[in-house]
Amino acid sequence: MRTLCHGVTNAENLVISNEQRVFVSGRDGVYELLASPGGKCHQKLIPLRVEAVPGNCMKNGVALRGNYLYLACAHVEQGGSRLLKAALDDVNETEQSMPGLLKLSVAALTFGISSWIVRCDLRQTPLAFTELVASLPGHTLANGISFDPTGDFIYVANSAPGVSTGIFRAPVDAASPSVLEIPWSRPPGCKPNGLKVTGRTLYFTGNATPAAVFGSMAIQEDGSAGEPQVIDTAPLHLFDDFAIVRQGFVLAQFSDAMGLSRGSLRLVSRGGRHLAVLKHREISRPSALAVASAGSELFATGDVLVVDKGTGCVVVFTPDEMWRDWLQAGPL
């Protein structure tokens, strides 16, 4: 295990392009991780320049499609009560430790929330998020995002507490940003967090008081959601993002529900069998991960890149030969 980069406050999500470019979201924006001489890494910030979206929004899920990088942004409108606003500070910039996440939950129940999907054309120089793709309804905290195989629709996890919790589905057309009104699906008993689509199946993580849930649902021929199916659960724990690999799944287990235990990576078979847990001193609060399908100046084929919110780092785990074969990235 080695540290690839550090200093990403509120490190949240990560994605690797087909050209092995790495993008990481954090409090201050999305960074591209670039190789420096001597095997080092430096971060280059991609600014957010969409007029309708506040610059201090929470930068959450990222996804790639073709030449575009997509970002989910959410902003808590802390108007109204000055007392509550002072007590909670600005939750849009709060460190998302367990106390910070508790503050965010209280604020989300008290104030309005707005969310947007924006995108950056990776062919442009310099890079910037300049296009609005979708606006989500009030009280929606956009988190994980993913595309269907056609690229015509983007799926968005709403992690805000309340009746609007669910997964939204938006057409991808930056020329005519869509405004969503009702969730595409409401997985019962949990707030969705991470999303991945492969074939005609959407996989999701979700969290509730009794247990974290990892599940799936079919995308029907008419585009509607099938019945949610549970693949794995972890009582009194929290799941964040995950990766689909050749023989199963790797889940970022953020911590226990009280934030008392360090996080880990949870390896699960396609059939839902719990195979192993990876714990390491370099892993504190893992929030996302990706398996490298090819090598680059920063990592080798089969390496696992892990975003750690607790340390603000991206670390690289190099598995042994047996696990490297098991972890080869699956199709998306």
C-alpha positions as CSV (number, residue, x, y, z in Angstrom):
1,M,0.0,0.0,0.0
2,R,1.4,3.4,-1.0
3,T,0.0,6.9,-1.0
4,L,-0.5,8.4,-4.5
5,C,-1.6,11.9,-3.4
6,H,-2.7,13.7,-0.3
7,G,-4.3,16.9,0.8
8,V,-7.7,16.4,-0.9
9,T,-10.1,17.8,1.7
10,N,-13.4,15.9,1.9
11,A,-12.1,13.4,-0.7
12,E,-15.2,11.7,-2.1
13,N,-15.1,9.9,-5.4
14,L,-12.8,8.7,-8.1
15,V,-12.9,7.5,-11.7
16,I,-10.3,6.2,-14.2
17,S,-10.7,6.9,-17.9
18,N,-9.9,4.5,-20.7
19,E,-6.7,6.5,-21.2
20,Q,-5.9,5.9,-17.5
21,R,-6.5,9.5,-16.5
22,V,-7.5,9.8,-12.9
23,F,-10.1,12.3,-11.5
24,V,-10.9,12.7,-7.8
25,S,-13.6,14.9,-6.3
26,G,-13.2,16.7,-3.0
27,R,-14.5,19.8,-1.1
28,D,-12.7,22.3,-3.4
29,G,-13.5,20.6,-6.7
30,V,-12.4,17.9,-9.0
31,Y,-8.7,17.2,-9.4
32,E,-6.9,15.4,-12.2
33,L,-4.0,13.4,-10.8
34,L,-0.9,13.8,-12.9
35,A,2.5,12.2,-12.8
36,S,5.6,14.2,-11.8
37,P,9.3,13.4,-12.2
38,G,10.6,10.9,-9.7
39,G,7.4,8.9,-9.5
40,K,5.6,11.6,-7.7
41,C,2.0,12.8,-8.2
42,H,0.5,16.3,-8.3
43,Q,-3.1,17.5,-8.5
44,K,-4.6,19.9,-11.0
45,L,-7.9,21.5,-10.1
46,I,-10.7,21.6,-12.7
47,P,-12.8,24.7,-11.9
48,L,-16.6,24.8,-11.8
49,R,-17.9,27.5,-14.1
50,V,-21.7,27.0,-14.4
51,E,-23.6,30.1,-13.5
52,A,-26.5,28.4,-11.9
53,V,-24.4,26.3,-9.6
54,P,-22.8,27.8,-6.4
55,G,-19.0,27.4,-6.3
56,N,-19.1,26.1,-2.7
57,C,-21.5,23.2,-3.5
58,M,-20.6,19.7,-2.3
59,K,-18.7,17.9,-5.1
60,N,-19.8,14.3,-4.9
61,G,-20.0,11.6,-7.6
62,V,-18.0,11.6,-10.8
63,A,-18.5,9.6,-13.9
64,L,-17.0,9.4,-17.4
65,R,-18.8,9.0,-20.7
66,G,-17.0,9.4,-24.1
67,N,-15.1,12.7,-23.9
68,Y,-17.0,14.1,-21.0
69,L,-16.5,14.1,-17.2
70,Y,-19.7,14.4,-15.2
71,L,-20.0,15.7,-11.6
72,A,-22.9,15.6,-9.1
73,C,-23.1,18.9,-7.1
74,A,-25.4,19.5,-4.0
75,H,-25.9,22.7,-2.0
76,V,-27.7,23.1,1.3
77,E,-29.5,26.5,1.4
78,Q,-28.9,27.6,5.0
79,G,-31.3,30.5,5.2
80,G,-34.0,31.1,7.8
81,S,-32.9,30.5,11.4
82,R,-29.7,32.4,12.2
83,L,-29.2,30.4,15.4
84,L,-29.2,27.1,13.5
85,K,-27.1,28.5,10.7
86,A,-24.5,29.6,13.3
87,A,-24.6,26.3,15.2
88,L,-24.1,24.3,12.1
89,D,-21.6,26.6,10.3
90,D,-21.7,26.1,6.5
91,V,-22.3,22.4,6.0
92,N,-21.4,22.7,2.3
93,E,-17.8,23.1,3.4
94,T,-17.8,21.1,6.6
95,E,-15.3,18.2,6.9
96,Q,-17.4,15.1,6.3
97,S,-16.2,13.2,9.4
98,M,-18.8,11.4,11.4
99,P,-19.7,14.6,13.4
100,G,-19.7,16.5,10.1
101,L,-22.0,14.0,8.4
102,L,-24.3,14.3,11.4
103,K,-24.4,18.1,11.0
104,L,-25.1,17.6,7.3
105,S,-28.1,15.3,8.1
106,V,-29.5,17.8,10.6
107,A,-29.1,20.6,8.0
108,A,-30.6,18.6,5.2
109,L,-33.8,18.0,7.4
110,T,-33.9,21.7,8.3
111,F,-33.0,23.6,5.1
112,G,-33.7,23.3,1.4
113,I,-31.2,21.4,-0.8
114,S,-30.5,21.9,-4.5
115,S,-28.6,19.5,-6.8
116,W,-27.2,19.6,-10.3
117,I,-25.3,17.4,-12.8
118,V,-22.6,19.3,-14.7
119,R,-20.0,18.2,-17.2
120,C,-16.5,19.0,-18.5
121,D,-15.3,18.4,-22.1
122,L,-12.0,16.6,-21.6
123,R,-10.9,17.8,-25.1
124,Q,-10.8,21.4,-24.1
125,T,-7.9,23.4,-22.7
126,P,-7.9,24.4,-19.9
127,L,-10.4,22.0,-18.4
128,A,-13.5,23.4,-16.7
129,F,-17.0,22.3,-15.8
130,T,-19.1,24.6,-18.0
131,E,-22.2,22.7,-19.0
132,L,-25.4,22.0,-17.0
133,V,-26.9,18.6,-17.7
134,A,-29.7,18.3,-15.1
135,S,-31.3,20.0,-12.1
136,L,-32.8,17.8,-9.5
137,P,-35.9,18.8,-7.4
138,G,-35.8,20.4,-4.0
139,H,-34.5,18.4,-1.1
140,T,-32.3,16.2,-3.3
141,L,-28.7,15.6,-2.3
142,A,-27.0,14.2,-5.5
143,N,-24.4,11.7,-4.6
144,G,-23.3,8.7,-6.7
145,I,-23.9,8.8,-10.5
146,S,-23.6,6.3,-13.4
147,F,-24.7,5.8,-17.0
148,D,-26.7,3.2,-18.8
149,P,-24.9,1.3,-21.6
150,T,-26.3,3.6,-24.3
151,G,-25.1,6.7,-22.6
152,D,-28.5,8.3,-23.1
153,F,-29.4,8.4,-19.4
154,I,-27.6,9.2,-16.2
155,Y,-28.7,7.7,-12.9
156,V,-28.3,9.8,-9.7
157,A,-28.4,8.7,-6.0
158,N,-30.3,11.0,-3.7
159,S,-28.7,10.6,-0.3
160,A,-30.8,13.3,1.5
161,P,-33.0,12.2,4.4
162,G,-36.7,12.4,3.8
163,V,-39.4,11.3,1.4
164,S,-37.5,12.1,-1.8
165,T,-34.8,9.5,-1.0
166,G,-34.2,7.4,-4.1
167,I,-32.5,7.1,-7.4
168,F,-33.3,9.6,-10.2
169,R,-32.9,9.0,-14.0
170,A,-32.1,11.9,-16.3
171,P,-31.6,12.1,-20.1
172,V,-28.1,13.4,-21.0
173,D,-28.6,16.5,-23.1
174,A,-26.7,19.5,-22.0
175,A,-28.4,21.6,-24.7
176,S,-31.7,21.1,-22.8
177,P,-31.0,20.5,-19.1
178,S,-33.7,18.3,-17.6
179,V,-35.5,19.1,-14.4
180,L,-36.5,15.9,-12.5
181,E,-39.5,15.6,-10.2
182,I,-39.9,12.1,-8.9
183,P,-37.4,9.3,-8.2
184,W,-37.0,6.5,-10.8
185,S,-36.7,4.0,-8.0
186,R,-36.9,4.0,-4.2
187,P,-34.9,1.0,-2.8
188,P,-36.7,0.2,0.5
189,G,-35.1,0.8,3.8
190,C,-32.0,2.8,2.8
191,K,-30.6,6.0,1.4
192,P,-28.8,5.2,-1.9
193,N,-25.2,6.2,-2.1
194,G,-23.0,4.6,-4.8
195,L,-24.3,3.6,-8.2
196,K,-22.9,1.5,-11.1
197,V,-24.7,0.2,-14.2
198,T,-23.5,-2.8,-16.2
199,G,-25.6,-4.3,-19.0
200,R,-29.3,-3.9,-17.9
201,T,-28.6,-4.0,-14.2
202,L,-28.1,-1.2,-11.8
203,Y,-26.1,-1.9,-8.6
204,F,-26.3,0.4,-5.6
205,T,-25.1,0.8,-2.0
206,G,-27.5,2.3,0.6
207,N,-27.4,3.0,4.3
208,A,-30.0,2.8,7.1
209,T,-30.1,2.6,10.9
210,P,-30.0,-1.2,11.2
211,A,-27.7,-2.1,8.3
212,A,-25.8,-1.0,5.2
213,V,-27.2,-2.6,2.0
214,F,-25.7,-3.6,-1.3
215,G,-28.2,-4.5,-3.9
216,S,-29.3,-4.5,-7.6
217,M,-32.3,-3.9,-9.8
218,A,-33.0,-4.6,-13.4
219,I,-33.5,-1.8,-16.0
220,Q,-36.6,-2.9,-17.8
221,E,-37.0,-2.7,-21.6
222,D,-39.3,0.3,-21.1
223,G,-36.7,2.1,-19.0
224,S,-38.5,1.5,-15.7
225,A,-36.9,0.0,-12.6
226,G,-37.3,-3.6,-11.7
227,E,-37.8,-4.9,-8.1
228,P,-34.7,-4.2,-5.9
229,Q,-32.7,-7.3,-4.8
230,V,-30.4,-7.5,-1.8
231,I,-27.0,-8.9,-2.5
232,D,-25.2,-8.2,0.8
233,T,-25.8,-6.4,4.1
234,A,-23.6,-5.2,7.0
235,P,-25.4,-4.6,10.3
236,L,-24.5,-1.3,11.9
237,H,-22.0,-0.3,9.2
238,L,-21.9,2.2,6.4
239,F,-21.3,1.5,2.7
240,D,-20.1,4.2,0.3
241,D,-19.0,3.6,-3.3
242,F,-17.9,0.2,-4.8
243,A,-16.3,-1.4,-7.9
244,I,-17.5,-4.2,-10.1
245,V,-14.8,-6.7,-10.8
246,R,-14.4,-9.9,-12.8
247,Q,-15.8,-12.3,-10.1
248,G,-17.7,-10.0,-7.8
249,F,-17.6,-6.6,-6.1
250,V,-15.4,-4.6,-3.8
251,L,-17.3,-2.3,-1.4
252,A,-15.8,0.8,0.4
253,Q,-17.0,0.1,4.0
254,F,-16.7,3.6,5.4
255,S,-16.9,2.6,9.1
256,D,-19.4,1.3,11.6
257,A,-22.6,3.4,12.0
258,M,-21.1,5.2,15.1
259,G,-17.9,6.1,13.4
260,L,-15.9,4.2,16.1
261,S,-14.2,1.7,13.8
262,R,-11.8,2.3,11.0
263,G,-13.1,1.5,7.5
264,S,-12.1,-1.3,5.2
265,L,-12.6,-2.9,1.8
266,R,-15.2,-5.6,1.6
267,L,-14.9,-8.3,-1.1
268,V,-18.2,-10.0,-2.1
269,S,-18.9,-12.7,-4.7
270,R,-21.5,-12.3,-7.5
271,G,-23.8,-14.4,-5.5
272,G,-23.4,-12.3,-2.4
273,R,-21.0,-14.4,-0.4
274,H,-18.7,-12.4,1.9
275,L,-15.2,-13.4,0.9
276,A,-12.7,-11.2,2.6
277,V,-12.1,-7.8,4.3
278,L,-9.0,-5.7,3.6
279,K,-7.9,-3.6,6.6
280,H,-4.7,-1.5,6.6
281,R,-3.2,1.3,8.6
282,E,-3.4,3.5,5.4
283,I,-7.2,3.0,5.2
284,S,-9.2,5.1,7.6
285,R,-12.5,6.1,6.0
286,P,-12.6,4.7,2.4
287,S,-15.3,6.4,0.3
288,A,-14.5,5.2,-3.2
289,L,-12.3,2.8,-5.2
290,A,-11.4,1.8,-8.7
291,V,-9.4,-1.1,-10.2
292,A,-6.9,-0.2,-12.9
293,S,-7.6,-2.1,-16.2
294,A,-4.2,-0.9,-17.6
295,G,-1.0,0.6,-16.3
296,S,0.2,4.2,-16.3
297,E,3.0,6.3,-14.8
298,L,1.1,6.3,-11.5
299,F,-0.1,2.7,-11.2
300,A,0.1,-0.8,-12.6
301,T,-2.6,-3.0,-14.2
302,G,-4.7,-4.6,-11.5
303,D,-3.8,-2.0,-8.8
304,V,-6.7,-0.8,-6.6
305,L,-6.9,3.0,-6.1
306,V,-8.7,3.9,-2.9
307,V,-10.1,7.3,-1.9
308,D,-9.9,7.9,1.8
309,K,-12.0,10.7,3.2
310,G,-10.5,10.3,6.7
311,T,-7.0,11.2,5.5
312,G,-7.7,13.1,2.3
313,C,-5.5,10.7,0.4
314,V,-5.7,8.4,-2.6
315,V,-3.8,5.3,-1.9
316,V,-2.8,2.4,-4.2
317,F,-3.1,-1.2,-3.1
318,T,-1.1,-3.8,-5.1
319,P,-2.7,-7.2,-4.6
320,D,-0.9,-10.6,-4.9
321,E,-1.3,-12.7,-8.0
322,M,-4.4,-14.6,-6.8
323,W,-6.4,-11.5,-5.8
324,R,-5.1,-9.6,-8.8
325,D,-6.8,-12.1,-11.1
326,W,-10.0,-12.0,-9.0
327,L,-10.0,-8.2,-9.0
328,Q,-9.6,-7.6,-12.7
329,A,-12.2,-4.9,-13.5
330,G,-15.5,-6.1,-14.8
331,P,-17.4,-4.7,-17.8
332,L,-19.4,-1.5,-17.4
